[in-house]
């Protein structure tokens, strides 16, 4: 009568003690299915973990442990729904300092010996409250117990169904699969990894986003559009600091050691727009100068990092740089946050993001320019802005750009991996390196501050995000094909074409399905293509000058 699943974890381990391998082996021999282990709580190393995987085919190692020791993923996480249950149970138990729990299929429980885990005496009232919390978790049944330890039954079928549903949803939303099926993009080996081809439908979506962002920035947010080169001499990147701090991520054209002139494809637009600013002398009245550009950039990503549209070697972003007086910096930074938030709202993804204050690492100063006082002051300025705006955020040490701290707005893909979608950076240093200045009201030259920002981020990554968010059913305004007119026979094709012409004149993306197919087949095809609207036309519609509307 073995337990189906034993779980050893540590929601709260104040003693720091670890469970001996002999006890782990005892459990592994006496269970049917899997053992999920918190590596911080077990005497485990990579070699013994691999032996366990070989000796006990039913054994599953916790994901965090497998990552630390580089174990093969084939045996890791196949009961991830169980891990979710563990986390929920652990959360319910944490207020009562319960250190070990076992999930079971009957009233069988494996409890560590007292010398490893100090026995925590709970009152009857505490045990009752904890049982009530555990009972609220799907798949958990609490059994009465006269002992200090609560026995629970774990219904594996509930979690397994949830897990299988999650896998199916992931597969259906994965942009790397769905984007190809919808003919939005493709990749070709002879072109190269990280260099996707956007097909007409995918290009149409990005074109719509690009036109929207450019009109929004230029007409409503006071930006001036620029167009700058895709490459530059190494001299430019030496001034900016990228040559010293970022060369490994750049595509360099030429021999850095022997060629008189070496070029590099641009990994960012900022130094180019600095020279747009420097093209004429600026007064304090001219600031802020808000420059924007739809920039194609190039970054030499590692082959193992590249994936679909989310991590590529050539991409296009809604890039911008604001040259401002120091007294304008806070309000302009707030404005960049407001613009980013507005774009997220329009795309319908504002609830799917997290905010991060990316800071420098004072223990690794060679990665950055500037002194500690400047870094600490600018980080505090951003912290104050986020607090004032009521934005929840986390602070990430070592994630800043080499010239300044930033706010990263991140989102997770369908598999839970987090990517940065939008960045807003505070730069109090590079104006000095490029000798940028404005003339103040006293006729003195003063260094401006710079904000590096994107309003929507990388177009390719955003498209991937939206594919997974909407499972291909994009908001109507973004759809490459918004309406398909479906004549029920060839006799009504002329009328279908006249309907399409009227819609095109109103800037609707419309096509006509004039194939000699049955109307039911045409409707099914349109729904599979995830079209927002289908307009069926036949004799009655032609006589009345109407259409029969169907939606997805």
LINJO-V232276 format. One record per residue. PHI is phi in radians with two decimals (NA if undefined). PSI is psi in whole degrees, 0 to 359 (none if undefined). D_LAST is the distance of its C-alpha to the last C-alpha in Angstrom with 1 decimal. Layout:
phi->PHI psi->PSI d_last->D_LAST
phi->PHI psi->PSI d_last->D_LAST
//
This chain:
phi->NA psi->70 d_last->51.5
phi->-1.40 psi->154 d_last->49.8
phi->-1.25 psi->142 d_last->47.2
phi->-1.29 psi->324 d_last->43.7
phi->-2.57 psi->123 d_last->43.0
phi->-1.88 psi->138 d_last->45.5
phi->-2.17 psi->126 d_last->44.5
phi->-2.05 psi->117 d_last->47.1
phi->-2.57 psi->177 d_last->46.0
phi->-2.42 psi->86 d_last->47.6
phi->-1.05 psi->329 d_last->45.7
phi->-2.68 psi->110 d_last->49.1
phi->-2.14 psi->79 d_last->52.1
phi->-1.17 psi->336 d_last->54.9
phi->-1.45 psi->337 d_last->57.6
phi->1.28 psi->7 d_last->56.0
phi->-1.26 psi->158 d_last->57.4
phi->-2.16 psi->150 d_last->55.8
phi->-1.41 psi->130 d_last->55.5
phi->-1.13 psi->154 d_last->57.9
phi->-1.07 psi->327 d_last->56.6
phi->-1.06 psi->322 d_last->58.7
phi->-1.24 psi->322 d_last->56.6
phi->-1.09 psi->319 d_last->53.3
phi->-1.15 psi->323 d_last->54.6
phi->-1.04 psi->315 d_last->55.7
phi->-1.14 psi->316 d_last->52.1
phi->-1.04 psi->327 d_last->50.6
phi->-1.34 psi->342 d_last->53.0
phi->-2.02 psi->21 d_last->52.1
phi->-2.25 psi->159 d_last->48.4
phi->-1.46 psi->320 d_last->45.9
phi->-2.00 psi->291 d_last->42.9
phi->-2.74 psi->154 d_last->42.9
phi->-2.11 psi->120 d_last->44.8
phi->-1.84 psi->123 d_last->43.0
phi->-2.13 psi->136 d_last->45.5
phi->-1.52 psi->112 d_last->45.8
phi->-1.12 psi->338 d_last->47.9
phi->-1.25 psi->354 d_last->49.6
phi->-2.13 psi->5 d_last->51.1
phi->-2.33 psi->144 d_last->52.3
phi->-1.36 psi->84 d_last->55.1
phi->-2.26 psi->148 d_last->52.8
phi->-2.42 psi->175 d_last->52.9
phi->-1.03 psi->318 d_last->51.1
phi->-1.16 psi->314 d_last->53.7
phi->-1.23 psi->329 d_last->53.8
phi->-1.13 psi->317 d_last->50.0
phi->-1.14 psi->322 d_last->49.8
phi->-1.10 psi->318 d_last->52.6
phi->-1.11 psi->319 d_last->50.7
phi->-1.07 psi->325 d_last->47.6
phi->-1.32 psi->317 d_last->49.8
phi->-1.34 psi->331 d_last->51.9
phi->-2.19 psi->89 d_last->49.1
phi->-1.03 psi->339 d_last->46.0
phi->-1.51 psi->359 d_last->44.2
phi->-1.41 psi->137 d_last->44.8
phi->-2.16 psi->131 d_last->42.0
phi->-1.69 psi->143 d_last->43.0
phi->-1.01 psi->147 d_last->41.3
phi->-1.01 psi->315 d_last->39.1
phi->-1.09 psi->322 d_last->41.3
phi->-1.19 psi->317 d_last->44.3
phi->-1.09 psi->323 d_last->42.9
phi->-1.16 psi->320 d_last->41.9
phi->-1.12 psi->326 d_last->45.5
phi->-1.88 psi->7 d_last->47.1
phi->1.12 psi->35 d_last->44.7
phi->-1.28 psi->156 d_last->44.1
phi->-1.09 psi->139 d_last->41.8
phi->-1.36 psi->349 d_last->38.3
phi->-1.07 psi->332 d_last->37.9
phi->-1.85 psi->12 d_last->39.7
phi->-2.01 psi->131 d_last->38.3
phi->1.37 psi->14 d_last->35.5
phi->-1.30 psi->346 d_last->34.3
phi->-1.97 psi->47 d_last->34.8
phi->-1.08 psi->330 d_last->33.1
phi->-1.09 psi->327 d_last->31.8
phi->-1.11 psi->321 d_last->35.5
phi->-1.08 psi->322 d_last->36.3
phi->-1.08 psi->317 d_last->33.8
phi->-1.07 psi->316 d_last->35.7
phi->-1.00 psi->314 d_last->38.9
phi->-1.08 psi->319 d_last->37.9
phi->-1.17 psi->318 d_last->37.0
phi->-1.14 psi->317 d_last->40.2
phi->-1.04 psi->320 d_last->42.2
phi->-1.12 psi->320 d_last->40.9
phi->-1.17 psi->327 d_last->41.9
phi->-1.47 psi->336 d_last->45.3
phi->-0.94 psi->317 d_last->46.1
phi->-1.05 psi->342 d_last->47.8
phi->-1.83 psi->9 d_last->50.2
phi->1.01 psi->37 d_last->51.1
phi->-1.39 psi->126 d_last->50.2
phi->-1.69 psi->329 d_last->50.6
phi->-2.35 psi->136 d_last->49.6
phi->-2.38 psi->154 d_last->47.2
phi->-2.20 psi->130 d_last->46.4
phi->-1.60 psi->132 d_last->43.3
phi->-2.39 psi->167 d_last->44.4
phi->-1.81 psi->351 d_last->43.5
phi->-2.55 psi->191 d_last->46.7
phi->-1.48 psi->55 d_last->49.4
phi->-2.05 psi->131 d_last->50.5
phi->-2.47 psi->138 d_last->50.7
phi->-1.78 psi->119 d_last->52.4
phi->-2.01 psi->130 d_last->54.0
phi->-1.06 psi->151 d_last->55.8
phi->-1.18 psi->154 d_last->59.5
phi->-1.06 psi->331 d_last->60.8
phi->-1.20 psi->342 d_last->62.5
phi->-1.61 psi->323 d_last->59.2
phi->-2.12 psi->117 d_last->57.3
phi->-1.09 psi->131 d_last->59.3
phi->-1.23 psi->124 d_last->58.8
phi->-1.73 psi->118 d_last->57.1
phi->-1.45 psi->119 d_last->58.4
phi->-1.78 psi->145 d_last->55.7
phi->-1.30 psi->165 d_last->56.8
phi->-1.04 psi->321 d_last->55.5
phi->-1.15 psi->319 d_last->53.4
phi->-1.14 psi->318 d_last->51.9
phi->-1.11 psi->323 d_last->51.1
phi->-1.16 psi->316 d_last->49.4
phi->-1.12 psi->319 d_last->47.3
phi->-1.16 psi->320 d_last->46.2
phi->-1.07 psi->320 d_last->45.4
phi->-1.10 psi->318 d_last->43.2
phi->-1.13 psi->317 d_last->41.3
phi->-1.15 psi->325 d_last->40.9
phi->-1.15 psi->340 d_last->39.8
phi->-1.35 psi->349 d_last->36.7
phi->-1.52 psi->127 d_last->35.3
phi->-1.04 psi->134 d_last->33.0
phi->1.59 psi->356 d_last->34.9
phi->-1.94 psi->130 d_last->38.3
phi->-2.09 psi->131 d_last->41.0
phi->-1.70 psi->130 d_last->44.3
phi->-1.76 psi->141 d_last->47.5
phi->-1.07 psi->145 d_last->50.7
phi->-2.59 psi->138 d_last->53.4
phi->-1.46 psi->347 d_last->56.9
phi->-1.50 psi->178 d_last->57.0
phi->-1.33 psi->349 d_last->56.0
phi->-1.87 psi->135 d_last->52.9
phi->-1.53 psi->129 d_last->49.8
phi->-1.63 psi->134 d_last->48.5
phi->-2.25 psi->149 d_last->44.7
phi->-1.85 psi->132 d_last->42.7
phi->-1.91 psi->117 d_last->39.6
phi->-1.47 psi->97 d_last->37.0
phi->-1.09 psi->330 d_last->35.9
phi->-1.09 psi->322 d_last->33.2
phi->-1.08 psi->310 d_last->31.3
phi->-1.15 psi->322 d_last->31.4
phi->-1.11 psi->319 d_last->30.8
phi->-1.10 psi->317 d_last->27.5
phi->-1.07 psi->318 d_last->26.4
phi->-1.14 psi->315 d_last->27.5
phi->-1.12 psi->322 d_last->25.8
phi->-1.12 psi->320 d_last->22.5
phi->-1.11 psi->316 d_last->23.2
phi->-1.07 psi->317 d_last->24.0
phi->-1.13 psi->320 d_last->20.8
phi->-1.16 psi->319 d_last->18.8
phi->-1.05 psi->314 d_last->21.1
phi->-1.09 psi->318 d_last->20.7
phi->-1.23 psi->336 d_last->16.9
phi->-1.77 psi->345 d_last->17.1
phi->-0.94 psi->116 d_last->20.3
phi->-1.12 psi->331 d_last->19.9
phi->-1.21 psi->334 d_last->22.8
phi->-1.65 psi->308 d_last->20.9
phi->-1.17 psi->322 d_last->17.2
phi->-1.08 psi->326 d_last->18.4
phi->-1.31 psi->318 d_last->20.3
phi->-1.08 psi->325 d_last->17.7
phi->-1.48 psi->3 d_last->15.4
phi->1.03 psi->45 d_last->18.6
phi->-1.61 psi->323 d_last->19.0
phi->-2.71 psi->167 d_last->22.6
phi->-2.62 psi->171 d_last->25.3
phi->-2.28 psi->153 d_last->28.9
phi->-2.34 psi->129 d_last->32.0
phi->-0.98 psi->318 d_last->35.3
phi->-1.28 psi->345 d_last->37.6
phi->-1.47 psi->317 d_last->36.0
phi->2.28 psi->156 d_last->36.4
phi->-1.25 psi->141 d_last->34.9
phi->1.33 psi->16 d_last->33.1
phi->-2.24 psi->72 d_last->32.5
phi->-1.22 psi->151 d_last->28.8
phi->-1.72 psi->120 d_last->27.7
phi->-1.44 psi->120 d_last->24.7
phi->-1.40 psi->170 d_last->23.0
phi->-0.89 psi->318 d_last->21.7
phi->-1.17 psi->315 d_last->18.1
phi->-1.12 psi->321 d_last->19.6
phi->-1.09 psi->321 d_last->22.3
phi->-1.08 psi->318 d_last->20.1
phi->-1.12 psi->314 d_last->18.6
phi->-1.15 psi->323 d_last->22.1
phi->-1.05 psi->318 d_last->23.4
phi->-1.13 psi->317 d_last->21.2
phi->-1.13 psi->318 d_last->22.4
phi->-1.12 psi->314 d_last->25.9
phi->-1.10 psi->320 d_last->26.1
phi->-1.09 psi->312 d_last->24.8
phi->-1.14 psi->317 d_last->27.4
phi->-1.11 psi->315 d_last->30.2
phi->-1.13 psi->321 d_last->29.8
phi->-1.11 psi->310 d_last->29.5
phi->-1.14 psi->315 d_last->32.6
phi->-1.29 psi->320 d_last->34.7
phi->-1.65 psi->335 d_last->34.0
phi->-2.07 psi->340 d_last->33.6
phi->-2.07 psi->6 d_last->35.3
phi->1.31 psi->32 d_last->38.4
phi->-1.62 psi->152 d_last->38.0
phi->-1.94 psi->126 d_last->39.9
phi->-1.49 psi->140 d_last->38.3
phi->-2.15 psi->166 d_last->40.3
phi->-2.48 psi->113 d_last->40.2
phi->-2.14 psi->165 d_last->42.5
phi->-1.14 psi->158 d_last->43.5
phi->-1.48 psi->352 d_last->41.7
phi->-2.57 psi->166 d_last->45.1
phi->-2.73 psi->165 d_last->48.4
phi->-1.18 psi->157 d_last->51.9
phi->-1.06 psi->336 d_last->52.7
phi->-0.98 psi->320 d_last->54.8
phi->-1.11 psi->315 d_last->51.8
phi->-1.27 psi->337 d_last->50.5
phi->-1.23 psi->323 d_last->54.0
phi->-1.16 psi->316 d_last->54.2
phi->-1.26 psi->336 d_last->50.9
phi->1.75 psi->351 d_last->51.7
phi->-1.14 psi->329 d_last->48.8
phi->-1.12 psi->325 d_last->51.4
phi->-1.50 psi->330 d_last->53.1
phi->-1.92 psi->351 d_last->50.1
phi->-2.49 psi->10 d_last->47.1
phi->-1.03 psi->325 d_last->48.5
phi->-1.09 psi->336 d_last->47.2
phi->-1.66 psi->9 d_last->43.6
phi->-1.97 psi->155 d_last->44.4
phi->-1.64 psi->107 d_last->44.6
phi->-1.67 psi->132 d_last->48.3
phi->-1.85 psi->102 d_last->49.5
phi->2.13 psi->176 d_last->53.2
phi->-1.68 psi->114 d_last->55.9
phi->-1.09 psi->333 d_last->56.2
phi->-1.54 psi->327 d_last->59.8
phi->-2.01 psi->333 d_last->61.2
phi->-1.37 psi->142 d_last->59.3
phi->-1.19 psi->322 d_last->60.6
phi->-2.20 psi->123 d_last->57.1
phi->-2.07 psi->132 d_last->54.0
phi->-1.89 psi->162 d_last->50.5
phi->-2.54 psi->140 d_last->47.3
phi->-1.15 psi->142 d_last->43.7
phi->-1.31 psi->131 d_last->42.6
phi->-1.58 psi->351 d_last->40.8
phi->-2.80 psi->168 d_last->40.4
phi->-1.83 psi->350 d_last->41.1
phi->-0.93 psi->311 d_last->43.4
phi->-1.14 psi->333 d_last->46.8
phi->-1.19 psi->316 d_last->45.8
phi->-1.26 psi->339 d_last->44.7
phi->-1.10 psi->323 d_last->48.0
phi->-1.35 psi->338 d_last->49.9
phi->-1.11 psi->316 d_last->47.8
phi->-1.08 psi->318 d_last->49.1
phi->-1.33 psi->354 d_last->52.6
phi->-1.13 psi->339 d_last->52.7
phi->-2.54 psi->154 d_last->54.3
phi->-1.26 psi->140 d_last->56.1
phi->-1.99 psi->140 d_last->54.2
phi->-1.68 psi->163 d_last->55.6
phi->-1.03 psi->335 d_last->54.5
phi->-1.27 psi->339 d_last->53.1
phi->-1.39 psi->346 d_last->50.7
phi->-1.65 psi->147 d_last->48.9
phi->-1.39 psi->147 d_last->46.2
phi->-1.80 psi->116 d_last->45.1
phi->-1.88 psi->108 d_last->41.4
phi->-1.81 psi->139 d_last->40.6
phi->-2.35 psi->155 d_last->37.1
phi->-2.75 psi->139 d_last->36.1
phi->-1.45 psi->98 d_last->33.1
phi->-1.78 psi->130 d_last->35.1
phi->-1.61 psi->124 d_last->34.9
phi->-2.15 psi->163 d_last->36.8
phi->-2.35 psi->126 d_last->38.2
phi->-2.38 psi->134 d_last->39.1
phi->-1.47 psi->77 d_last->40.8
phi->-1.25 psi->148 d_last->38.7
phi->-1.14 psi->146 d_last->40.1
phi->-1.06 psi->326 d_last->38.5
phi->-1.25 psi->344 d_last->37.8
phi->-1.55 psi->340 d_last->35.8
phi->-1.36 psi->141 d_last->33.3
phi->-2.75 psi->118 d_last->29.8
phi->0.86 psi->237 d_last->26.7
phi->-1.79 psi->356 d_last->26.1
phi->-1.46 psi->331 d_last->27.5
phi->-2.41 psi->104 d_last->31.2
phi->-2.32 psi->170 d_last->32.2
phi->-1.65 psi->339 d_last->35.4
phi->-2.29 psi->130 d_last->34.2
phi->-2.66 psi->168 d_last->31.7
phi->-2.19 psi->134 d_last->31.0
phi->-2.27 psi->160 d_last->31.2
phi->-1.56 psi->79 d_last->31.3
phi->-1.57 psi->150 d_last->35.0
phi->-2.75 psi->154 d_last->37.4
phi->-2.38 psi->130 d_last->41.0
phi->-1.91 psi->123 d_last->42.7
phi->-1.74 psi->118 d_last->46.4
phi->-2.36 psi->159 d_last->47.7
phi->-1.28 psi->152 d_last->51.0
phi->-0.96 psi->325 d_last->51.6
phi->-1.28 psi->349 d_last->51.4
phi->-1.69 psi->351 d_last->47.9
phi->-1.05 psi->313 d_last->46.5
phi->-1.10 psi->312 d_last->45.2
phi->-1.19 psi->323 d_last->43.4
phi->-1.21 psi->324 d_last->41.9
phi->-1.12 psi->319 d_last->40.7
phi->-1.06 psi->320 d_last->39.1
phi->-1.09 psi->322 d_last->37.4
phi->-1.14 psi->321 d_last->36.0
phi->-1.12 psi->319 d_last->34.6
phi->-1.13 psi->319 d_last->33.1
phi->-1.13 psi->316 d_last->31.4
phi->-1.07 psi->316 d_last->30.0
phi->-1.10 psi->320 d_last->28.7
phi->-1.09 psi->316 d_last->27.1
phi->-1.10 psi->319 d_last->25.3
phi->-1.10 psi->320 d_last->24.1
phi->-1.12 psi->316 d_last->22.8
phi->-1.10 psi->323 d_last->20.9
phi->-1.36 psi->349 d_last->19.2
phi->1.37 psi->26 d_last->18.5
phi->-2.15 psi->14 d_last->20.9
phi->-1.11 psi->334 d_last->24.1
phi->-1.50 psi->357 d_last->24.2
phi->-1.77 psi->7 d_last->24.0
phi->-2.00 psi->160 d_last->27.3
phi->-2.21 psi->151 d_last->31.0
phi->-1.85 psi->140 d_last->33.9
phi->-2.34 psi->132 d_last->37.0
phi->-1.58 psi->107 d_last->40.5
phi->-1.59 psi->117 d_last->41.6
phi->-1.93 psi->168 d_last->45.4
phi->-1.36 psi->167 d_last->48.2
phi->-1.91 psi->104 d_last->50.2
phi->-1.12 psi->346 d_last->53.9
phi->-1.50 psi->356 d_last->55.0
phi->-2.39 psi->58 d_last->53.8
phi->-1.14 psi->337 d_last->55.0
phi->-1.17 psi->345 d_last->55.4
phi->-1.33 psi->348 d_last->51.6
phi->-2.23 psi->163 d_last->51.7
phi->-1.88 psi->159 d_last->53.7
phi->1.59 psi->164 d_last->55.3
phi->-1.74 psi->171 d_last->57.3
phi->-1.07 psi->323 d_last->56.4
phi->-1.07 psi->317 d_last->57.0
phi->-1.11 psi->316 d_last->54.4
phi->-1.10 psi->313 d_last->51.8
phi->-1.12 psi->322 d_last->52.5
phi->-1.18 psi->315 d_last->52.5
phi->-1.22 psi->324 d_last->49.2
phi->-1.10 psi->320 d_last->47.5
phi->-1.17 psi->324 d_last->48.8
phi->-1.05 psi->314 d_last->47.6
phi->-1.14 psi->318 d_last->44.0
phi->-1.00 psi->317 d_last->44.4
phi->-1.10 psi->320 d_last->45.7
phi->-1.11 psi->312 d_last->42.7
phi->-1.10 psi->320 d_last->40.1
phi->-1.13 psi->317 d_last->42.1
phi->-1.10 psi->322 d_last->42.4
phi->-1.41 psi->356 d_last->38.7
phi->1.22 psi->30 d_last->38.1
phi->-1.59 psi->125 d_last->36.0
phi->-1.31 psi->134 d_last->36.3
phi->-2.65 psi->160 d_last->37.3
phi->-1.98 psi->158 d_last->39.2
phi->-1.89 psi->127 d_last->42.1
phi->-2.05 psi->111 d_last->42.2
phi->-1.30 psi->137 d_last->45.7
phi->1.49 psi->5 d_last->46.0
phi->-1.79 psi->2 d_last->42.6
phi->-1.24 psi->159 d_last->43.8
phi->-1.20 psi->162 d_last->44.2
phi->-1.19 psi->346 d_last->47.8
phi->-1.95 psi->359 d_last->48.4
phi->3.01 psi->159 d_last->46.8
phi->-1.28 psi->168 d_last->44.6
phi->-2.71 psi->164 d_last->41.0
phi->-1.80 psi->122 d_last->37.9
phi->-1.82 psi->130 d_last->35.2
phi->-1.86 psi->112 d_last->31.7
phi->-1.94 psi->156 d_last->30.3
phi->-2.48 psi->155 d_last->27.1
phi->-1.72 psi->144 d_last->26.6
phi->-1.41 psi->183 d_last->24.6
phi->-1.12 psi->340 d_last->22.8
phi->-1.71 psi->4 d_last->26.2
phi->1.64 psi->358 d_last->28.0
phi->-1.33 psi->134 d_last->29.9
phi->-1.64 psi->133 d_last->30.4
phi->-2.21 psi->151 d_last->30.3
phi->-1.43 psi->126 d_last->31.5
phi->-1.74 psi->319 d_last->28.9
phi->-2.38 psi->140 d_last->31.1
phi->-2.28 psi->138 d_last->34.9
phi->-2.30 psi->116 d_last->37.4
phi->-1.98 psi->141 d_last->41.0
phi->-1.75 psi->121 d_last->44.3
phi->-2.22 psi->110 d_last->47.0
phi->-1.91 psi->15 d_last->50.6
phi->-2.12 psi->320 d_last->52.3
phi->-1.25 psi->338 d_last->51.1
phi->-1.04 psi->327 d_last->52.5
phi->-1.17 psi->317 d_last->55.9
phi->-1.20 psi->330 d_last->55.4
phi->-1.73 psi->9 d_last->54.2
phi->0.89 psi->48 d_last->56.9
phi->-1.60 psi->140 d_last->54.4
phi->-2.72 psi->168 d_last->55.8
phi->-2.34 psi->162 d_last->55.8
phi->-1.70 psi->122 d_last->58.8
phi->-1.45 psi->183 d_last->59.1
phi->-1.16 psi->346 d_last->60.8
phi->-1.72 psi->6 d_last->64.2
phi->1.40 psi->11 d_last->63.9
phi->-1.64 psi->148 d_last->63.3
phi->-1.41 psi->130 d_last->60.9
phi->-2.27 psi->141 d_last->58.3
phi->-1.34 psi->132 d_last->55.7
phi->-1.43 psi->171 d_last->52.1
phi->-1.77 psi->163 d_last->49.4
phi->-2.29 psi->139 d_last->46.2
phi->-1.99 psi->123 d_last->42.6
phi->-1.69 psi->130 d_last->40.5
phi->-2.71 psi->157 d_last->36.7
phi->-2.10 psi->146 d_last->33.2
phi->-1.55 psi->328 d_last->30.7
phi->-2.30 psi->348 d_last->27.6
phi->1.58 psi->209 d_last->29.4
phi->-1.38 psi->127 d_last->28.7
phi->-1.11 psi->319 d_last->25.8
phi->-1.13 psi->314 d_last->25.4
phi->-1.16 psi->323 d_last->25.5
phi->-1.13 psi->320 d_last->23.1
phi->-1.06 psi->316 d_last->20.5
phi->-1.04 psi->317 d_last->21.2
phi->-1.06 psi->315 d_last->20.9
phi->-1.23 psi->325 d_last->17.5
phi->-1.01 psi->313 d_last->16.2
phi->-1.29 psi->324 d_last->17.5
phi->-1.08 psi->312 d_last->16.6
phi->-1.78 psi->4 d_last->12.9
phi->0.89 psi->37 d_last->12.8
phi->1.53 psi->347 d_last->11.6
phi->-1.59 psi->76 d_last->8.6
phi->-1.16 psi->158 d_last->11.1
phi->-0.94 psi->146 d_last->11.6
phi->-0.94 psi->319 d_last->10.8
phi->-1.12 psi->336 d_last->14.5
phi->-1.62 psi->346 d_last->15.0
phi->-1.12 psi->134 d_last->12.5
phi->-1.15 psi->332 d_last->14.8
phi->-2.27 psi->110 d_last->12.6
phi->-1.57 psi->328 d_last->10.8
phi->-2.43 psi->139 d_last->10.6
phi->-2.19 psi->126 d_last->11.4
phi->-1.57 psi->130 d_last->13.7
phi->-2.10 psi->96 d_last->14.1
phi->-1.26 psi->140 d_last->17.6
phi->-1.34 psi->345 d_last->18.4
phi->-2.79 psi->173 d_last->21.8
phi->-1.08 psi->334 d_last->24.0
phi->-1.05 psi->335 d_last->25.7
phi->-1.89 psi->16 d_last->22.9
phi->-1.19 psi->321 d_last->22.4
phi->-1.05 psi->318 d_last->24.8
phi->-1.15 psi->320 d_last->22.8
phi->-1.05 psi->319 d_last->19.5
phi->-1.15 psi->324 d_last->21.6
phi->-1.19 psi->324 d_last->22.9
phi->-1.12 psi->315 d_last->19.5
phi->-1.09 psi->320 d_last->18.7
phi->-1.09 psi->318 d_last->22.2
phi->-1.13 psi->323 d_last->21.8
phi->-1.25 psi->320 d_last->18.7
phi->-1.07 psi->324 d_last->20.5
phi->-1.13 psi->340 d_last->23.5
phi->-1.79 psi->20 d_last->21.5
phi->1.12 psi->33 d_last->20.5
phi->-1.66 psi->135 d_last->16.9
phi->-1.43 psi->105 d_last->16.0
phi->-2.32 psi->146 d_last->15.1
phi->-2.30 psi->166 d_last->15.9
phi->-2.09 psi->128 d_last->16.7
phi->-1.62 psi->96 d_last->16.3
phi->-1.73 psi->16 d_last->19.8
phi->-1.18 psi->154 d_last->20.4
phi->-1.48 psi->67 d_last->22.2
phi->-2.15 psi->160 d_last->19.7
phi->-1.17 psi->149 d_last->18.5
phi->-1.09 psi->325 d_last->15.4
phi->-1.07 psi->320 d_last->14.0
phi->-1.14 psi->317 d_last->14.5
phi->-1.08 psi->319 d_last->12.9
phi->-1.13 psi->316 d_last->9.6
phi->-1.07 psi->317 d_last->9.9
phi->-1.07 psi->317 d_last->11.0
phi->-1.12 psi->321 d_last->8.3
phi->-1.20 psi->322 d_last->5.8
phi->-1.11 psi->328 d_last->8.9
phi->-1.38 psi->1 d_last->9.4
phi->1.06 psi->38 d_last->6.5
phi->-1.31 psi->140 d_last->6.2
phi->-1.12 psi->318 d_last->5.3
phi->-2.41 psi->141 d_last->6.4
phi->-2.13 psi->132 d_last->8.0
phi->-1.99 psi->108 d_last->11.4
phi->-1.57 psi->131 d_last->13.4
phi->-2.27 psi->139 d_last->17.1
phi->-2.58 psi->205 d_last->20.1
phi->-1.08 psi->313 d_last->23.6
phi->-1.10 psi->316 d_last->22.8
phi->-1.13 psi->320 d_last->20.5
phi->-1.15 psi->317 d_last->23.2
phi->-1.12 psi->322 d_last->25.9
phi->-1.55 psi->351 d_last->24.4
phi->1.18 psi->38 d_last->23.1
phi->-2.24 psi->183 d_last->19.6
phi->-2.40 psi->157 d_last->16.0
phi->-1.77 psi->118 d_last->13.6
phi->-1.66 psi->131 d_last->10.3
phi->-2.18 psi->149 d_last->7.0
phi->-2.16 psi->167 d_last->3.8
phi->-1.26 psi->none d_last->0.0
//
